[in-house]
Amino acid sequence: MPFISPLVADIMLWLMYIAVAVAIIVTIVSVVKTVRLRTKDDEVVNGVPRTRMAWVIVVTFLLCLVLTFVLGSSEPVRTNGELFTDAFWLKATDMFIYTSLILIVGCFAGVVLSRFRN
């Protein structure tokens, strides 16, 4: 079954471009602010090793991206009556979709676990 582009696809694409740009800017500002404010005295906060936790999160996220890219499908997809066959972008799309789903499930699990722990 072929995918047909909706009438507002261009508007939605531009909104997504803007959302991604804003997310990248906020991430960069947050990292710069965190690096500037970090001191050696706050390595352990409330019994949690802050720096080690940050590195574990970054490495786990990058491993998740790599793993979902490797496991992503490169099977061609018919879009607007044409066959899309670029293997890299097909795998990249699967990578972002699967990583997003994993992060959503992880967030949900974190909320449920924190709710029942307290």
C-alpha positions as CSV (number, residue, x, y, z in Angstrom):
1,M,0.0,0.0,0.0
2,P,1.7,3.3,-1.0
3,F,2.0,6.2,1.3
4,I,0.3,9.4,0.0
5,S,1.7,12.8,1.2
6,P,-0.9,14.8,3.2
7,L,-1.7,18.4,2.2
8,V,0.0,19.9,5.2
9,A,3.2,17.9,5.0
10,D,5.4,20.9,4.2
11,I,4.0,22.8,7.3
12,M,4.6,19.8,9.5
13,L,8.1,19.3,8.2
14,W,9.0,22.9,8.9
15,L,7.5,22.7,12.4
16,M,9.6,19.6,13.0
17,Y,12.7,21.4,11.7
18,I,12.0,24.2,14.2
19,A,11.4,21.8,17.1
20,V,14.7,19.9,16.4
21,A,16.6,23.2,16.1
22,V,15.2,24.4,19.4
23,A,16.0,21.1,21.1
24,I,19.6,21.2,19.9
25,I,20.0,24.8,21.1
26,V,18.5,24.0,24.5
27,T,20.8,20.9,24.8
28,I,23.9,23.0,24.0
29,V,23.0,25.7,26.4
30,S,22.2,23.1,29.1
31,V,25.6,21.4,28.6
32,V,27.5,24.6,28.7
33,K,25.7,25.8,31.8
34,T,26.3,22.5,33.6
35,V,30.0,22.4,32.7
36,R,30.4,26.0,33.9
37,L,28.6,25.4,37.3
38,R,30.2,22.0,38.0
39,T,32.7,21.9,40.9
40,K,34.5,19.0,42.5
41,D,32.5,19.4,45.7
42,D,29.3,18.3,44.1
43,E,30.5,15.0,42.7
44,V,28.1,13.1,45.0
45,V,24.7,14.6,45.5
46,N,22.3,12.8,48.0
47,G,24.4,9.7,47.8
48,V,24.3,9.6,44.0
49,P,27.6,9.8,42.1
50,R,26.6,12.6,39.7
51,T,29.4,12.5,37.2
52,R,29.5,8.8,36.9
53,M,25.7,8.8,36.4
54,A,25.9,11.4,33.7
55,W,28.6,9.3,31.8
56,V,26.6,6.1,32.1
57,I,23.5,7.9,30.6
58,V,25.5,9.3,27.7
59,V,27.3,6.0,26.9
60,T,24.0,4.0,27.2
61,F,22.2,6.5,24.9
62,L,25.0,6.3,22.3
63,L,25.0,2.5,22.5
64,C,21.3,2.5,22.0
65,L,21.6,4.6,18.9
66,V,24.3,2.4,17.4
67,L,22.4,-0.8,18.3
68,T,19.1,0.4,16.8
69,F,20.9,1.7,13.7
70,V,22.6,-1.7,13.2
71,L,19.4,-3.6,13.8
72,G,17.3,-1.2,11.6
73,S,15.8,-2.4,8.4
74,S,17.0,-1.2,5.0
75,E,14.1,-2.8,3.1
76,P,12.8,-0.3,0.4
77,V,9.6,1.6,1.1
78,R,7.1,2.8,-1.4
79,T,6.4,6.5,-0.8
80,N,4.1,8.6,-3.0
81,G,4.2,5.9,-5.7
82,E,8.1,5.8,-5.8
83,L,10.4,3.3,-4.2
84,F,12.7,4.8,-1.6
85,T,15.8,2.6,-1.5
86,D,18.5,4.7,0.3
87,A,19.7,2.1,2.9
88,F,21.4,4.7,5.2
89,W,18.3,6.9,5.6
90,L,16.0,3.8,6.0
91,K,18.2,2.6,8.8
92,A,18.5,6.1,10.4
93,T,14.7,6.4,10.4
94,D,14.4,3.0,12.2
95,M,17.2,4.1,14.6
96,F,15.3,7.2,15.7
97,I,11.9,5.5,15.9
98,Y,13.2,2.5,18.0
99,T,15.4,4.7,20.2
100,S,12.4,7.0,20.8
101,L,10.3,4.0,21.8
102,I,13.0,2.7,24.1
103,L,13.3,6.1,25.8
104,I,9.5,6.4,26.2
105,V,9.3,2.9,27.8
106,G,12.3,3.8,30.0
107,C,10.7,7.0,31.2
108,F,7.4,5.2,31.9
109,A,9.2,2.5,33.8
110,G,11.1,5.1,35.8
111,V,7.9,6.9,36.7
112,V,6.2,3.7,37.8
113,L,9.2,2.5,39.8
114,S,9.6,5.9,41.6
115,R,5.8,6.0,42.3
116,F,5.9,2.5,44.0
117,R,9.2,3.1,45.8
118,N,7.8,6.0,47.8
